[in-house]
Amino acid sequence: LVIEGELNAMITYCALPELGIMGIAGSSARLYLNALNNKTIYLYADGDLAGQKAKHNWARDAYYAKAKATYLLNPWFIDACEVAALYGKDALKQRFQEAISEAKLWDPAKPYFARASPGSSNPPTSFDAVSLNQKIPSFRQTFTI
């Protein structure tokens, strides 16, 4: 699993230690190509224009690095750290498992025109009214390393 953001990658590893996870410093950073050869790759990035463009650039790079297959995960309204803070490690694990099962196979023959995902600039609306600051103590207890 390649994921935008090192902190998102670290928290995702806490929820899914069975996966190989590569955290990418941001939407303009490049993949570690040697790690992709002959692997099935899943790509996750933010839903903004930069994240979606990066995801497709990474898919192209994985293709040239001879990855077996590359799948694109749909973006969420909040990132992995926010999911873990608000809902916990098990919810993050479940969310990624669902996203991986619904991922779309990247096709190098199809042209891609970068665009932000619908609603990506809107604030999240799918979580309860408890603020992130109120959830931080339980988040820290859940993810003590």
C-alpha positions in Angstrom: 0.0 0.0 0.0 1.4 3.4 -1.1 -0.1 6.2 0.9 0.4 10.0 0.7 1.8 11.3 4.0 4.3 9.7 6.3 2.1 10.1 9.4 -0.8 8.5 7.5 1.4 5.6 6.6 2.6 5.1 10.2 -0.9 5.1 11.6 -2.0 2.8 8.8 0.8 0.4 9.6 -0.4 0.3 13.3 -3.8 -0.8 12.0 -2.6 -3.1 9.2 0.9 -4.4 10.2 0.4 -7.4 7.8 0.7 -5.0 4.8 3.8 -3.5 3.3 3.2 0.2 3.5 5.2 2.9 1.7 4.6 6.5 3.0 5.3 9.2 0.5 6.2 12.7 1.8 3.6 14.5 -0.3 1.9 14.7 -3.6 5.1 15.9 -5.4 7.4 13.1 -4.0 8.4 10.0 -5.9 8.0 6.3 -5.2 10.8 4.0 -4.1 10.8 2.1 -7.4 13.0 -0.8 -6.4 10.4 -1.9 -3.9 7.6 -2.2 -6.5 9.0 -4.8 -8.9 6.7 -7.8 -9.3 4.4 -6.6 -6.6 0.7 -5.8 -6.6 0.4 -2.1 -5.6 -2.5 -0.2 -4.0 -2.3 3.6 -4.2 -4.0 6.0 -1.8 -3.8 9.8 -1.9 -5.9 12.7 -0.8 -8.9 13.7 -2.9 -7.6 17.1 -3.8 -6.2 17.9 -7.3 -2.6 17.4 -6.2 -3.3 14.1 -4.5 -5.2 12.7 -7.4 -2.6 13.8 -9.9 0.1 12.2 -7.7 -1.8 8.9 -7.5 -1.8 8.6 -11.3 1.8 9.6 -11.6 2.7 7.0 -9.0 0.6 4.4 -11.0 2.6 5.2 -14.1 5.9 4.9 -12.1 4.8 1.6 -10.7 4.0 0.4 -14.2 7.5 1.3 -15.4 9.0 -0.3 -12.3 7.3 -3.5 -13.5 4.7 -3.9 -10.7 2.4 -6.9 -11.3 -0.7 -4.7 -11.1 -1.6 -1.3 -9.7 -4.9 -0.4 -8.1 -6.3 3.0 -7.2 -8.2 3.5 -4.0 -11.0 6.1 -3.9 -10.1 9.1 -1.7 -11.9 9.8 1.6 -13.2 13.1 3.1 -10.7 12.8 6.0 -7.3 11.2 6.1 -6.1 8.1 7.8 -4.9 9.9 10.9 -8.3 11.6 11.3 -10.1 8.3 10.9 -7.9 6.7 13.6 -8.3 9.6 15.9 -12.1 9.8 15.5 -13.0 6.1 15.2 -10.0 4.1 16.3 -7.5 1.6 14.8 -10.1 -1.1 14.0 -12.2 1.4 12.0 -9.2 2.4 10.1 -8.3 -1.2 9.3 -11.9 -1.9 8.2 -11.9 1.3 6.0 -8.7 0.3 4.2 -9.9 -3.3 3.8 -13.1 -2.0 2.1 -11.2 0.5 0.0 -8.8 -2.2 -1.2 -11.7 -4.6 -2.1 -13.3 -1.8 -4.1 -10.1 -0.5 -5.7 -9.9 0.0 -9.5 -7.2 -1.5 -11.6 -5.1 1.2 -13.3 -4.9 0.9 -17.0 -1.8 2.5 -18.6 -3.7 2.7 -22.0 -6.3 5.0 -20.7 -5.5 8.8 -20.7 -5.9 10.5 -17.4 -6.9 14.1 -16.8 -6.4 15.2 -13.2 -9.3 16.6 -11.3 -10.2 16.8 -7.7 -12.7 14.3 -6.3 -16.2 15.7 -5.9 -16.5 17.3 -2.5 -12.8 17.0 -1.6 -12.6 20.6 -0.5 -15.7 20.3 1.7 -15.3 19.6 5.4 -16.1 16.1 6.5 -19.7 15.4 7.3 -19.7 11.7 8.0 -18.4 11.6 11.6 -20.1 12.5 14.8 -20.0 15.9 16.5 -17.3 15.1 18.9 -14.3 17.3 18.0 -10.9 15.9 17.1 -9.4 17.6 20.2 -11.7 15.6 22.5 -10.7 12.4 20.8 -6.9 12.9 20.9 -6.3 11.4 24.4 -8.0 8.1 23.4 -6.1 8.2 20.1 -2.8 8.5 21.9 -3.7 5.5 24.2 -4.7 3.4 21.2 -1.5 4.0 19.3 1.2 4.0 21.9 4.3 2.7 20.3 
